[in-house]
Amino acid sequence: MTATFFSWREKTSPDIESWKAKKFTYTWNGKSSNKAFWVFELESQYRPSKSIMNDRLLIAFVFGATDGDTVIKCDENRIYHEDADFLGEAKHPCQVIWKRNEVGAYGIGAMIRPFLTVSAIRLATRDEIQKTLGLSKAETREIPNQAW
């Protein structure tokens, strides 16, 4: 069994070629980013508007079977975005940032990312897009297919 998380990423992201090759990279301004990489579960409360697809792709990151529960969702790795000791995304590289107002969204710290086992990185399916955006089947048919 695997753990699948999703992320809306810019269509022009410099990481796309790496993701096609199953390399979990995250660059910002031309260099490796020390910021948290935000992912979410399909069941999360996060529901962007359909317009997010104008300039973003929904990418599925499929991690090893234990990475979801023992790394990303592990209590010992957690820090809440709203807590007083939260100092910003880049200041918690060995932790996973959680948001109380977006249950199911996780900001994976820069030092944790290299230790995740990547089974696959792929474009989300139409059904996954539908669930993420909270659309009906009819509304989903209007959305063009994603392409790298």
C-alpha positions in Angstrom: 0.0 0.0 0.0 1.2 3.5 -0.7 0.4 7.0 0.6 -0.8 9.5 -2.0 -0.8 13.2 -1.4 -1.6 16.0 -3.9 -0.2 19.4 -4.6 -1.3 22.3 -7.0 1.9 23.3 -8.7 2.6 26.0 -11.3 2.5 24.7 -14.9 5.9 26.5 -15.5 7.6 25.0 -12.4 11.3 24.2 -13.0 10.7 20.9 -11.0 8.4 19.4 -13.6 11.2 17.5 -15.4 12.4 16.1 -12.1 8.9 15.0 -11.1 8.5 13.2 -14.4 11.6 11.3 -13.5 10.2 10.5 -10.0 12.6 12.9 -8.2 11.0 14.8 -5.4 12.6 18.2 -5.8 11.5 21.7 -4.9 13.2 24.8 -6.2 12.5 28.4 -5.6 14.2 31.2 -7.4 16.6 28.8 -9.2 17.9 26.9 -6.2 16.7 24.2 -3.8 14.1 25.6 -1.5 14.3 25.4 2.2 10.6 26.2 2.5 8.0 23.6 3.3 6.5 21.7 0.3 2.7 21.7 0.7 0.7 18.6 0.0 -2.8 17.6 0.9 -5.0 14.5 1.1 -8.1 14.1 -1.2 -10.2 14.1 1.9 -8.8 17.3 3.2 -10.9 20.4 3.8 -8.8 22.4 1.3 -11.0 23.3 -1.7 -9.7 25.9 -4.1 -11.8 27.4 -6.9 -11.8 25.9 -10.4 -9.8 28.9 -11.6 -6.7 27.3 -9.9 -6.4 25.2 -13.0 -5.7 28.2 -15.2 -2.0 28.2 -14.2 -1.5 25.1 -12.1 -1.4 21.3 -12.4 -2.7 18.9 -9.8 0.2 16.6 -9.1 -0.1 13.3 -7.2 2.9 12.3 -5.1 2.8 8.6 -4.2 5.1 7.8 -1.3 6.0 4.6 0.3 3.5 2.7 2.4 4.8 3.9 5.8 5.7 7.5 4.8 2.2 8.8 5.2 1.6 7.7 8.7 5.1 7.4 10.1 6.6 10.6 8.6 4.1 13.1 7.2 1.3 12.5 9.7 3.5 11.6 12.7 2.8 13.4 15.9 6.5 13.7 16.7 7.2 15.6 13.4 4.3 18.0 13.7 4.2 21.7 14.3 1.1 23.8 13.9 1.2 26.9 11.7 -0.9 28.8 14.2 1.3 28.0 17.3 3.4 30.7 19.0 6.6 28.7 18.5 6.0 28.5 14.7 8.7 30.8 13.2 8.0 30.4 9.4 8.2 27.5 6.9 12.0 27.6 6.5 12.6 27.6 10.2 11.2 24.1 10.7 13.1 21.9 8.2 12.8 18.8 10.3 9.1 19.0 10.9 5.8 18.8 9.0 3.7 21.9 9.3 0.0 21.3 10.0 -2.8 23.9 9.7 -5.9 23.7 11.9 -7.9 25.6 9.4 -6.9 23.3 6.5 -7.1 19.8 8.0 -5.3 17.3 5.8 -2.8 19.8 4.4 0.9 19.2 5.3 4.0 21.4 4.8 6.9 18.9 4.5 10.1 20.3 5.8 13.2 20.5 3.6 15.2 18.0 5.7 12.4 15.5 5.7 11.8 15.4 1.9 15.0 13.5 1.0 14.0 10.6 3.3 10.6 10.0 1.7 10.3 7.0 -0.6 8.8 8.1 -3.9 6.8 5.4 -5.6 5.4 7.7 -8.3 4.8 11.3 -9.2 2.1 11.7 -11.8 -0.6 14.0 -13.0 -3.9 13.6 -11.1 -6.8 11.9 -12.7 -10.0 13.6 -13.7 -11.7 11.9 -10.7 -9.1 13.2 -8.3 -9.5 16.7 -9.7 -13.2 16.4 -9.3 -12.8 15.4 -5.6 -10.2 18.1 -4.9 -12.3 20.9 -6.4 -15.6 19.5 -5.1 -17.1 19.5 -8.6 -19.9 17.5 -10.0 -19.3 15.0 -12.9 -20.8 17.5 -15.3 -18.6 20.3 -14.2 -15.5 18.0 -14.4 -16.2 17.3 -18.0 -15.6 21.0 -18.8 -12.0 20.8 -17.5 -9.4 20.1 -20.1 -7.1 17.1 -19.6 -3.9 17.9 -17.8 -0.6 17.5 -19.6 3.0 17.8 -18.6 
